[in-house]
């Protein structure tokens, strides 16, 4: 039985026009499996496997604090074992050694800076950021070109998230095959809910992504810079646009969205990016050819209906027409 993520990918790749052989090769599945789940109307269901409690669990908070306080000084598992035995630990040292080894690997992977590059139109990164009390910015970055879309809103709920996605797709004139998220509550109920890579997605967002034809991906935990493009841009957004603007004069939501669209077109998407040796607008010329075509506006039900908002945003072609190309 395949995971729910695989089921979604099969449906979406088919919607993107790929044949059974292509889908099977891309997902490393048999063609019969692909055919089976293309015929199926419902995703596979899994029963959550509850982890058995470990004898080490009551002592993990103590161990984490002990290791953190030690800083760069490594404390052997034998020493930690002796200390928790004095606190009443009844288990063996092997489980402790495994736990320490796993934690050490996670720390080492966090220290390694890895830059993830993706082909044109393949992946975009999405995130929320708090800019002030009751005010949030939705940010979407196209992975290849680094072209950005920003929208200020007063809520990060399900409806707001889907509306912002739709506005971003219209701004770019299309969308990427994959969208990358962290553990956003409006996207995922629980990571690995049914086992490794078998995430529990919110039904409304699952339906939304299937309607448009993109695959939602979750950042891999403990992998540094997996979502670094959008995180770096958020810092740039605050330093270069938001703080200079609001410290000069007051703005309401409408004017903020008007000003940020101007800033994106005139400054942010025209800035020189050293590692790319280009600007987002120039690279968007290539990326725009690989974006998925727009679908009709999405409506899941009356509660989650997408409402259009009046913001000024350039025609998608303006993103690269202003480069003079």
N, C-alpha and C positions, 0 to 999 in steps of 0.2 A: 504494500500500500504506500502511495506517495504522500508527501506532506501537503498541507493546504497551500503553502507558498508555490510548490511545483504545480498544483492544480491551477492556481491563478496564472502562473507564467504560461502554461500551455494555452489557456484561453486567450490571453493577451497577445502572445506571439502569433497565434492563428489570426487574431483580429488585425495584426500588423501585416498580414498577407503571407506569412511563411507557411511552407508545406509541411506535411507530417515528417518527412525525412529530415528537413532542416531543424525542426523543433526537437526531434529525437537526438540528433547530433549535438545540438547546442546544450541540451539538458542532460545528455548522457543517459537517455532512457530508450527502451525498445520502441519500435514503431507501433507494436500492438498496444503497449501501455498508453502511448499518446492517443491512438485511436479510441481506446476505451474511455479515457477521460475527456476527450472531445465530445463523445456521445453523451457523457454524463451531465446532468443538469445541476447536480449538487456536489459540493466539495466533500472530500473524505472527512470522516469524523474520527476524532481521537479521544481517548479517555486519559485525563491527566494522571501522570504517575507521581504519586506523593513520595517525596524522599523520606526515607527512614531517618529518625533523629539519630544523631551521632553522640557518642559519649563526650566528644570534644566540644560540642556546641556551647555548653554553659561557660566554657573557659575561653572562647574565641575573643570576646571583648577584652579580657585581660591580656591575651597574647598580642592582639593588634596594638593595644596601647604600649605594651612592653617593647615591641619591635619599633614602633614609631618613635618612642623616647630614645631608643638606642641610636637612631639616626643612621649614619654610614657604618656604624660598628655592627658587625654580624654576630648574633647570639646563636650558638649551636643548639640544635634540637634537644641534645642531651641536657643542657642547662634549663631550657624551657620545660622539659619533661619533669625535671626534678622540682621546679618551682610550682607547677600545677598539681603535682602529686601531693605537695604540702597543703594545697588548697582543697584536696578531696577528689582529684581526678582518679578514675578507676580503670581507664582504658590503657592500651599499649602505646609504645613509642612510634610504631610504624605509621599509624594514622596521623600522628603529629608531624612526622617527617614529610609525609605526602602533602600535608596542608602547608607547611613552611616552604617546601619546594615550589608548590603551585603559586603561592604569594610572591616568591622571589622572581619567578618567570614573568608574572604580571607587571611587577615593578620595572624589570628590565625592558619589557616591550614598550612600556610607557615612556621610557627614556629615549628609545630609538625614534628619531624623527623620520617618518616615511612620507614622501609626497606622492599622492595617488593621482595619476593622470588618466583621463578617459577619452575615447574617440569622440568626434563631433556628434552631437545629438544623442549620446548614449546615457548620460547621467546628469541630473541636477541635484543640488543640495538645498534643503529647506530647513528653516529654523525660525523660532520666535525670539524676540529679545524685549526686555522691559526697558523703556526709555524714561518713564516717570510714573508716578502713581496713577494707575488707571489708564495708562497709555502704552501700547505695544507696537512693535514693528514686525511685520511679516517680511521675511527675506528669502528670495529664491535666487540661486546662482547657477548658471549653466556651467558645467564642469570644464568643458573644452575651452570656451571663449572667455569665461569669467564675466560675461554680461550679467547684470543684476537687475532684479525687480524688487522694489520696496513699497510697502503699503502700511500706513499707520491706521490702527484700529483701537477700539476701546474694549474689545473682548477677544479671547483666544478660544472661544467655544467651537463646537463642531461646525456650526453654520458659518461662522467667521472664517474658519480654516478653509472650507470648501470654496467660499466666495473669493478669498484671496488667491487660491489656486487658479480659479477660472479667470480672474483678472490678469494674473501673471501669464497664463497661456495666451490670452488675447494680446497682451503687450508684446510678447515675443513672436506672435504669429504662428505658434505651434508649441510642442512640448517634447521633453526627452523621454526615451523609452523607460528609464528608471528614475525614481526620485528617492533620495536618501534622507532618512530621519533619525533622530535619536528616539528615546522612549517616550514620545509625545502621547499623552493620555487620550487625545482625540484620534490618534492613529492606531495605537496598539493597546490591547487590554493587558497583556502580559507576554514578555519575551520568553521564548522556549516553554510556553505553557503546556504543550503536549509532548515535549522532548526537544532535543537539539534542533534548532532551525525550524521548529514547528510553532510559530508564534500565534498568539491569539489576537487577531485584528478586530478593531471595531467594525461592526457590520455596515454601518452607514458609510464609513470611509472605504471599506472593501468594495461596496457597490459603486461608490463614486469613482474609484480608480479603475474598476472594470469598465464602467461607462466610457471613460476617456480613453482607456487603453494604455495606461502606464503601470509599471510594476513598482510597488512600494518596497524599499529595502530599509533595513535597520542597521545602524552603525554597529560594527563589531566591538564588543566591550574590550577595554584595555588595549585598544589599538590606537596609538597616538596619531593625530592628524587625519583620521579617517574622514572627518567632516570639517577639516581645517579650512577649506576655501570659504565656506559660509561664515565660520567663526571669525576668521581674519577680516572678512568684509564687514561684519557687524562692528568690530572695533573701529574700522575706518569710517563707517557710516556715522558713528557717534562723534568721533573726533573732527571729521571734515565737514559734516553737515549739521547734525542735530544740535550739538552744544553751541557752535558758533551762531546758529540761527536763533535759538530760544534765549540766548543771553543778550541778544541785540534787540529783539522785539517779541511781543506775544503773538501766538498763532493759534487759530482753531484747527479742528481736524481737517476741514476742507482745504484751508490754505497750506497746511503741512503737506498734504498729499499733492497739491499743485506744485509746491516748491521742490519736493523731493523728485518729482518727475523731471523738472527742469535740471536739477542737479545730476540726475542719472544721465540725461542726454548730453549735457554740456561739460560735465566734469568726470563723474565716476566711470562711466563706460567709455570714456576717451583717455583715461589715464594710462601711462606707460607702465607695463608690468615687466620688471627686469627679467624674471625667470622665463617668461614667454617671449621676450624681445619683440613685443607687439602691444597693441591696445585691445581691450575687449571688443570694441566696435569692429575693428579690422578682422579679428578672428570670427566674429559673428557672421561675416559674409560667407564663410565656409560652413559654420555650424548650422546656419538657417536652412541650408539645403538638406540637412539630415533630420530636422525636427518632424515629429508626427503631426499630421494635419488636424486642425481643430474639429471638434465634434459639436453637436448641438448642446445648448445649455443644459445642465443637469438639474433634475428635480427628484429628490428621493421621496419626500412627502411634504405636506404643508408646513410642518414644523421646521424642516431643514431646507426650505425653499431658498434658492440662491437669489438674492436681491441685488440688482445692479445699483452701483453707487456712482454719483456724479464726480468723477475725478478726471483731470486732464491728463491724458497719456498719449505719447506720440504714436503715429501710425507705425506698425512694425518695420516698414522699410526705412523709416527715418533713422533707425539705429545705425545703419551703415551708409545711408545716403549722405549723412553729415561728414563722413570721412572723405568724401570726394571721389570714392571709387566707382 
